[in-house]
């Protein structure tokens, strides 16, 4: 029996904490494997206000950022993320915004490597306002997709998740409920070779450029599913088949935030520290969004609307620190 497709998840995903220095700053990862990232997501943890979530990727190129918590277009930061390195990345002086390398800034970065083996692809395309299919290289069916217009502000981040299906989408920049509109994905589920976009401008505005992040589920490394809350402090348990390094949750039956936990900002259970993908606010030690990160999944530890309301429906996205059991039979241990 195969327990996992990937024995060392750190070859494809790592969380890295670092301190900004206001100058050239070479960040080196500390996982078991070297990782040259293709998607880097950075957030200043302690400063609120304009300190947005900054996203960089190797397809769009260095110093080109997108922001998850609003609908602005891609912007170029001359001294933002200057290079994707063989085991990390290098930042410049970040003089424009101080969002990724403020001197003394307490930062977190989440970092993924693009690979069909890990079920992650990045696709760039140009809109034509006509429903069509777009090819991808996963050789597997995407379970989670994020699409953003790069070239024009005002376009929503559109999120597909297999638990709510292609008839509906969510918006990453806000806490809204799913939007039922056939013009996003043509009510057509993605396949192992293509995904469908409709005529809606948020995914296919004529002449505008778009970026799509696509994830397929890989046993022992990633999982994209849903659960029902029980409204109790002894909350719902969600089985993943691995010890999670990163989870993001969103209520799909109501308006709630995109809440992110990871295994580095909290190194023991219960995890309190949360960041919200749809908000520029600082990290918050939240007693109302607690979870335990376990050897084979996660468990809700609060009875709040954000993660565990009674009969509330939630989607989640999760990536592994280590599989529950490796391909050679080595088990994960509890925190």
C-alpha positions, 0 to 999 in steps of 0.5 A: 500500500502506498501511503504517500506520493512524496516522502519529503514535502519540503522539496515542494513547499516550505514556510520561512520566517525571516526579519527584514533588513531594509537592504539586500536580503538573501533568504535561505530556507531551512527544510530537509531539501533545497527548494527553488520556489516558483510561487512566493507569498509574503506577509509582514506579520506585525504591521497593519494598514497598508502592509498587504500580502505580496505574491511573486512567481517565476512565470510573471518574473521577479519584482512583479507583485500581486496582492491578495487582499484587494483587486489592484493590478500587478505592479513592478517593485524594482527592489522587491523580490529580486531573484528566485534562488536554488534554496530561497530568494533574494529581496531588495531594499523594498523602498517603495512599500516596505511590505516584504523587507522593512528594516526589522520587519517580522515576516512570513513567506510561504513558498511552493515549487511548480511541478507536476509531481507535486500537483502545482502549475502556473499558467499565464494567458490573455483574455478574449471574452469568449468561453474556451478551455486553457491547457495546463501541465498537471496531468491530473485534475485540479482541485483548487484554482486561483485566477487573477487579472494582471494587467487591469485593476478592479478585477476580482481574484476568482477561486475554484474549489472542487468542494463547491464545484465549477458552478460557483466561485469565491473571491480571495480578496473578500469574505463573501459567499460563493458566487453562482455565475456560469460565465466564470467556468462555464459550469464545467469541471476542469480535466487532467489537461484543461480548465474552462473559462467563461466570458466574465471579465474577472477571468477572461476580459478581452486583451487583458493578461491573467495568471492562474495557480492550479493545484491537484491533490497528491497523497501525503502532500496536499489535500483540498476538501471540506468539512462540517463544523460542530459548534463546540470547543472540542471541534471537528477533526479533519483527516488529511493523511499527513501532518500539515505545514500550512492550512487555509480555511474559508466558510462556504455557507456564509461570509467569513475570512480566509484564515491561514495557519502554519507550523512555523508561526506556532510551533506547538498546539493549540495554534493561535496565530492567524493571518487573513488572506483577504485582509492587510491586518497584522497577525492576530493571536486568536482564541476564536480560530484555534486549531491543533495541527496533528500527525494525520490532520487538523482539529478545530479547537473553537466554536466560532463562525470562522472555522467551526460553527454548528453545521457550518460548511467549510472548504480547506487547502492544506500542504504537508510538513510530513506524510502520516507514513512515508513510502518506507513505513516511517510514521509522522510524530505528534507536535 
